[in-house]
Amino acid sequence: MRLETRLAQIGNKKEKTTGAVSFPVYFSTAYEHISGKSTGYDYSRTANPTREVVEASIAELEEGDEGYACSSGMAAIHTVMGLFEKGDHFIVSLDLYGGTYRLFEQVLSQYGLTFSYVDLRNPEEIEGALQPNTKGLFIESPTNPLMQVVDIRLLCRWARQRNLCVIVDNTFMTPFFQKPLTLGADIVIHSATKYLGGHNDVLAGLIVAKGEEWTERLRFVHNSIGAVLGPLDAWLLMRGMKTLALRMQKHQENAQKLAGFLAAHPQVDEVFHPSLDPAGRKILDEQAEGYGGMISFHVKDPDQIPFILNHLKIITFAESLGGVESLMTYPVTQTHADIPEEMRKKAGVTDRLLRLSVGIEHVDDLMDDLDQAFRQAAIKTKKERR
Ligand SMILES: *Cc1c(COP(=O)(O)O)cnc(C)c1O
């Protein structure tokens, strides 16, 4: 079965008693031991029928062995890190979601885990970060917000020789565009709040693992930590995922047009979209089916940024991504505010950087909106300086 079909069919033909096409929401937390025997469901934290549909679906979509649904993307990452112990060290993407950095440095560091942040496109830097206690690689690709593409297959081969666990945050690509487990990764995580949910209305995280070494322990840790996805949220996520294929195609089509528009705009100097970076594009052509719907760009004059954000009429100035509505984020004060300035600068996340999650609106309306906001910003900035 092809991905589009799997997606549209999520939850269908699973409820055999009533034949419900839309899988029901099972709110019950407790389940009767009928005639003294478990039905396979005992207590909702351990297993819930609605959550299970989502878990089985994401495992299939990512071509892994087992899926685990969590209450948020951060909960998913926290749960995965629960596999490791005091003294373990990780090599992590330098350009990284700010919340992941905060979890690693301000929470997990208290439990004795340590992390080195390097440009994962640079083999020497990776080799240099390796320690005797290194246990894993944590990869974002394309990275957030600078859309740097790393060669996942190459890193997995390197990690395999050193017996390291490879964890990939696949939030930006989704299994529609990229399946890290087929490239050699062990564990994939998602902030399903983003593209998988797709409608800016459900907070969720997903984990998929391949191989018994990981699945058995993850099942245990997922249940033990208990940061599981609620049944109604699981249903919302399921409903969103059904249209993932259509949405991702449109996100990408719009993003490519807008990337071209921005690259040619006189008030913009650098545009980051994997399709515009020859090295990244080459890798993605090998390891993925597309370039995604996220764009970042440097505005030439940082003083214009507040005016641009204030004058957008369709695109919303808000902190998230992956929904049908276009959102603009200012990483320095929003998603990446918890990353120290020095490290942010090293990664290239400057005060001139804006990030655009391209929605599925008509691309001409988005272009017009950006154009008028840029124009207003130029006028206002000039006036202010007078
Ligand atoms: C949003 C995001 C997360 C965190 O997910 P939440 O659902 O907000 O907890 C992790 N990684 C990436 C790449 C994200 O964009």
The ligand as an SDF file (V2000), in Angstrom:
LIG
                    3D

 15 15  0  0  0  0  0  0  0  0999 V2000
    8.1000   22.0130   18.0220 C   0  0  0  0  0  0  0  0  0  0  0  0
    9.2610   21.1320   17.9180 C   0  0  0  0  0  0  0  0  0  0  0  0
    9.6150   20.2620   18.9550 C   0  0  0  0  0  0  0  0  0  0  0  0
    8.8430   20.2320   20.2640 C   0  0  0  0  0  0  0  0  0  0  0  0
    7.5510   19.7130   20.0890 O   0  0  0  0  0  0  0  0  0  0  0  0
    6.2900   20.1490   21.0110 P   0  0  0  0  0  0  0  0  0  0  0  0
    5.1690   19.3750   20.3990 O   0  0  0  0  0  0  0  0  0  0  0  0
    6.1410   21.6230   20.9060 O   0  0  0  0  0  0  0  0  0  0  0  0
    6.5920   19.7220   22.3950 O   0  0  0  0  0  0  0  0  0  0  0  0
   10.7010   19.4400   18.7710 C   0  0  0  0  0  0  0  0  0  0  0  0
   11.4210   19.4710   17.6250 N   0  0  0  0  0  0  0  0  0  0  0  0
   11.1130   20.2920   16.6150 C   0  0  0  0  0  0  0  0  0  0  0  0
   11.9450   20.2670   15.3770 C   0  0  0  0  0  0  0  0  0  0  0  0
   10.0340   21.1520   16.7210 C   0  0  0  0  0  0  0  0  0  0  0  0
    9.7520   21.9840   15.7240 O   0  0  0  0  0  0  0  0  0  0  0  0
  1  2  1  0
  2  3  1  0
  2 14  2  0
  3  4  1  0
  3 10  2  0
  4  5  1  0
  5  6  1  0
  6  7  2  0
  6  8  1  0
  6  9  1  0
 10 11  1  0
 11 12  2  0
 12 13  1  0
 12 14  1  0
 14 15  1  0
M  END
$$$$
